[in-house]
Amino acid sequence: MSSNTATTLHTGEIEQDENRNYFCGKYQLKYTYTDQNHKVGEKITILSAIENTDLRTKNKYPQVAQKYTRA
């Protein structure tokens, strides 16, 4: 029996920091996608993430959300 239920990593609201980075909890969100498709304060569910390799942001946001949807 297979399941189509995705694993939820985090559910929370989209926020934007002083450097205009979008994030939700410890997860940084892709800037262009989030800017075009979501709003600050919108509740989302993060389904998958990868390690943040950007030296400028990885200490603050250790993970980058790859797949997220409106909650």
C-alpha beads as a LAMMPS data file, in Angstrom:
LAMMPS data file: protein, C-alpha beads

71 atoms
70 bonds

1 atom types
1 bond types

-500.0 500.0 xlo xhi
-500.0 500.0 ylo yhi
-500.0 500.0 zlo zhi

Masses

1 110.0

Atoms # bond

1 1 1 0.000 0.000 0.000
2 1 1 1.588 3.309 -1.061
3 1 1 1.020 6.711 0.420
4 1 1 0.890 10.053 -1.412
5 1 1 1.195 12.034 1.822
6 1 1 4.185 14.368 1.778
7 1 1 6.265 14.859 4.891
8 1 1 5.761 18.245 6.514
9 1 1 9.025 19.815 7.676
10 1 1 7.587 23.086 8.982
11 1 1 4.404 25.140 8.913
12 1 1 4.524 28.871 9.584
13 1 1 4.201 32.369 8.176
14 1 1 6.383 33.941 5.510
15 1 1 8.579 36.706 6.908
16 1 1 11.155 39.044 5.383
17 1 1 14.365 40.092 7.142
18 1 1 16.279 43.382 7.030
19 1 1 18.175 42.175 3.932
20 1 1 14.886 41.418 2.120
21 1 1 15.402 37.635 2.360
22 1 1 12.167 35.682 2.634
23 1 1 12.116 32.994 5.307
24 1 1 9.877 30.769 7.385
25 1 1 11.403 29.528 10.626
26 1 1 14.956 28.332 9.938
27 1 1 14.197 27.927 6.225
28 1 1 15.169 30.517 3.638
29 1 1 12.695 30.783 0.757
30 1 1 13.582 31.312 -2.905
31 1 1 13.355 35.073 -3.402
32 1 1 11.928 35.389 -6.927
33 1 1 9.398 32.557 -6.564
34 1 1 8.199 33.817 -3.183
35 1 1 8.050 37.445 -4.323
36 1 1 5.921 36.531 -7.350
37 1 1 3.655 33.897 -5.794
38 1 1 3.281 34.583 -2.070
39 1 1 2.915 37.420 0.440
40 1 1 4.571 38.237 3.762
41 1 1 2.339 36.868 6.519
42 1 1 0.947 34.055 4.366
43 1 1 0.907 30.671 6.092
44 1 1 2.845 27.952 4.250
45 1 1 3.839 24.336 4.719
46 1 1 7.406 23.378 3.777
47 1 1 7.565 19.906 2.261
48 1 1 11.235 19.583 1.283
49 1 1 14.493 21.440 1.849
50 1 1 18.196 21.308 1.079
51 1 1 21.291 22.613 2.839
52 1 1 21.895 26.336 2.344
53 1 1 25.305 26.769 0.687
54 1 1 25.180 30.566 0.401
55 1 1 27.934 31.896 2.679
56 1 1 26.012 35.151 3.258
57 1 1 22.894 33.498 4.699
58 1 1 23.681 29.924 5.769
59 1 1 24.401 30.795 9.416
60 1 1 21.011 32.474 9.803
61 1 1 19.078 30.022 7.583
62 1 1 20.768 26.590 7.513
63 1 1 18.165 25.169 5.107
64 1 1 16.577 26.413 1.864
65 1 1 12.999 25.310 1.254
66 1 1 12.655 23.599 -2.122
67 1 1 8.968 22.759 -2.107
68 1 1 6.311 24.647 -0.165
69 1 1 2.615 25.281 -0.496
70 1 1 -0.046 27.462 1.068
71 1 1 -1.207 25.938 4.335

Bonds

1 1 1 2
2 1 2 3
3 1 3 4
4 1 4 5
5 1 5 6
6 1 6 7
7 1 7 8
8 1 8 9
9 1 9 10
10 1 10 11
11 1 11 12
12 1 12 13
13 1 13 14
14 1 14 15
15 1 15 16
16 1 16 17
17 1 17 18
18 1 18 19
19 1 19 20
20 1 20 21
21 1 21 22
22 1 22 23
23 1 23 24
24 1 24 25
25 1 25 26
26 1 26 27
27 1 27 28
28 1 28 29
29 1 29 30
30 1 30 31
31 1 31 32
32 1 32 33
33 1 33 34
34 1 34 35
35 1 35 36
36 1 36 37
37 1 37 38
38 1 38 39
39 1 39 40
40 1 40 41
41 1 41 42
42 1 42 43
43 1 43 44
44 1 44 45
45 1 45 46
46 1 46 47
47 1 47 48
48 1 48 49
49 1 49 50
50 1 50 51
51 1 51 52
52 1 52 53
53 1 53 54
54 1 54 55
55 1 55 56
56 1 56 57
57 1 57 58
58 1 58 59
59 1 59 60
60 1 60 61
61 1 61 62
62 1 62 63
63 1 63 64
64 1 64 65
65 1 65 66
66 1 66 67
67 1 67 68
68 1 68 69
69 1 69 70
70 1 70 71
